């Protein structure tokens, strides 16, 4: 079984809905890193040195490769990435190897077989 790692940088208010949507699309879990900072095309606005941008979270999803594109698209839709400027970004990278997913593999295998 091969995996992809999806990274989604989301506004903290959207984190729960993004994780819930990813689970509905086939993700079996998520890791959330809170209070990330980032900058897009335009520099962040400040007021007397205080950041006016909302806080971001990084959501990491280790997913089976056959499910990854649908999960990626679902995450983008749930986060409104293409509807609102600065709402967030998501991307996936190949995973060469993973340990600690043995328990999830049976469930994933059944789901992938249903999909194919």
N, C-alpha and C positions, 0 to 999 in steps of 0.2 A: 504494500500500500504506500502511495506517495502523498506527500502533504505540501500545502502552500501555507505561508504565514501572511495573513492579512493584517495590515496596520491601518487603523483609522484614527485620524486626529480630529476630534469633535469638540464642539462647545459643550461645556460640562452639563448644561441643561438638557442636552440631547443624548447623553451617554446611555441612560437606561433604555430609551426607546431604540437606540442603535443596537444595543446588546440583545434586547428582546427580539428585534427583527432578524438579527443574525441567527438566533436560536430557531426561530420559525423557519428560516431558509435552510437549516441543516447543520449549523455550528453546534458543537457539543460542549462548548465552554468558552470562556473569555478571561483575559487578564486585563485589568484596567490600571493604568498609571495616572495618578491625579496630578493636577496643577502643572501641566506642561505649558511651555511658552513657545511662540513661533511668530513668524512674520511672513506675510504674503507679498504681493506685488508692491503694495503701498506700505511704507513704514507705519508701525503702530502709533496711534495718537497718544500724546501724553498731556497732562495738565500739571504743571509744577513738578514734573518728574514722576507723577503717578500714572501708571498704565491704565488707559481707558478701555482696553480690549477685554473681552470676557475671558475667563479661564478656559483652558483646553484640557481634555483628557486624551490619553493614547489608549486605544482599545486594540489588543492583540488577540487574534483568533487563529489557532492552528486548525486547519480544515483539510479534508480530503480533496485532492486535486480535481476530481470530477464535479464536486459541489462548489468549488471555489469561485467561479465566475458569477454564479447566481447569488452566492452570499455577498460577494463584493458589490454587485449591483443593488442588492437589497439594502446593504449598509449605506450606500450612497443616497438611495432614495429616502431612507429613514432619517438620515442626517440633513437632507435638503441641500446636498453639496452643489448641485447644478442649478438650484433655484435661488440661492442667496449668496451673494459674494462674501467670502470669508467664513462660510459656514463650516468648512472642513475639507479634508481630503482623505482618500483611501487608496491603497495600493497593495499589491501582493508580490511576494518573492518566493522563489523555490526553496524548499527545505531539503537538504541532502539526507538528513537522518534525524530521528527523534526517539527519545526514550521517555517512558512514563505514559504512553498512550495505549498500552496493551488492553486495559479494561475497556476503553472506548472502541477498540478496533472491531469487535463483533458487531456492535450497534452500527458503526460506520459501514461495515461491509454489507450488512443487510440493507441499509438505506441506499448505498450506491448500486447494489444489484436491482433494487426497485426502480431506481432512476434510469438505469441503462436498459 
